[in-house]
Amino acid sequence: MSSSTAQQDLTAYVNGAFVPLEDATIHIEDRGFQFADGIYEVVACFGGNFLDLQPHLERLQRSSEGVRIPLPCSLNHIAELVQQTYERNPFKDAMVYIQITRGAAPRSHLPHGELTPTLIITSRLLPKPSDAKLATGIKAITLQDIRWKRCEIKSIALLASVLGKQEAALKDADEAFWLDEEAHVLEGCSTNILAVIDGALVTHPLDHQVLGGITRNMAIRVAKEHGLTVVERPWKLSEANLTEAMMSSTTNAVMPIHCINEQMIGDGKPGKLTMQIRSWMLEAMDALRSA
Ligand SMILES: Cc1ncc(COP(=O)(O)O)c(C=O)c1O
């Protein structure tokens, strides 16, 4: 089914019930709305089989511990609800969103008493990266990092990322990558970034400045399995022998980047290793579809 599937055909899970998406509502005093006091996950499903569901659930648990929002039920139960939400919606290849907030309460920064967390789960068509973009690679910009210092938590507070994406769109680019104060490249607004430098796959190490992307891990895993050298270290766009760049995310696998701030990457075409890594990743996804 297409992304234009009517809203009324879609079902959401909201706090214990499956409801038509149109009727899916939460309280106006939900702390997610008032304070962006919540966390989320996005998992891809290929023909009924989830990609790396367990690592996504484990990251959800880490996020929940990081912001002291108790999970409303066990991870196993969340996994069941994710499965059911997928099944109640019409998409074969889907991205399933899990969003958890601290719950609804009269507005006060300090949460008082025991709140009941809000849990919502929705399923949408998994968008396919455009063939045109894959053929040329995407264009990107860099911005000084203006985000908070706990980027390893998958928080629903995404205003900086919204601004970054707007800034990129104004420059006719698809993604903005955040730079630290020394111009190391951290990650994108909704993606991780990996480069090929001196023939090795290089990406920023996991710390408070980057989200531990599940797709980043997959790219690293397949690269190592095929004998490539992977180095997790801070890196800069100005480095000699930087020949390729790619961004990774659940909805993209890896996507080549052909230019950043008008600086051509390598020969300005999608990199060979990038496309090789992408095809190894797609094999794993196709295997899920036919499993
Ligand atoms: C800031 C940020 N970095 C990286 C990613 C990629 O993470 P994943 O590969 O788990 O989708 C995302 C995804 O939403 C993100 O928001």
The ligand as an SDF file (V2000), in Angstrom:
LIG
                    3D

 16 16  0  0  0  0  0  0  0  0999 V2000
   20.3740   11.8260   15.7410 C   0  0  0  0  0  0  0  0  0  0  0  0
   20.2660   10.5000   15.0780 C   0  0  0  0  0  0  0  0  0  0  0  0
   21.3850    9.8230   14.7850 N   0  0  0  0  0  0  0  0  0  0  0  0
   21.3420    8.6210   14.1840 C   0  0  0  0  0  0  0  0  0  0  0  0
   20.1280    8.0460   13.8060 C   0  0  0  0  0  0  0  0  0  0  0  0
   20.1260    6.6970   13.1330 C   0  0  0  0  0  0  0  0  0  0  0  0
   19.7520    5.7130   14.0450 O   0  0  0  0  0  0  0  0  0  0  0  0
   19.2110    4.2910   13.5710 P   0  0  0  0  0  0  0  0  0  0  0  0
   20.2370    3.7190   12.6770 O   0  0  0  0  0  0  0  0  0  0  0  0
   19.0500    3.5240   14.8340 O   0  0  0  0  0  0  0  0  0  0  0  0
   17.9260    4.5570   12.8370 O   0  0  0  0  0  0  0  0  0  0  0  0
   18.9370    8.6990   14.1150 C   0  0  0  0  0  0  0  0  0  0  0  0
   17.6630    8.0910   13.7670 C   0  0  0  0  0  0  0  0  0  0  0  0
   16.6000    8.6050   14.0060 O   0  0  0  0  0  0  0  0  0  0  0  0
   19.0080    9.9600   14.7590 C   0  0  0  0  0  0  0  0  0  0  0  0
   17.8920   10.6320   15.0560 O   0  0  0  0  0  0  0  0  0  0  0  0
  1  2  1  0
  2  3  1  0
  2 15  2  0
  3  4  2  0
  4  5  1  0
  5  6  1  0
  5 12  2  0
  6  7  1  0
  7  8  1  0
  8  9  2  0
  8 10  1  0
  8 11  1  0
 12 13  1  0
 12 15  1  0
 13 14  2  0
 15 16  1  0
M  END
$$$$
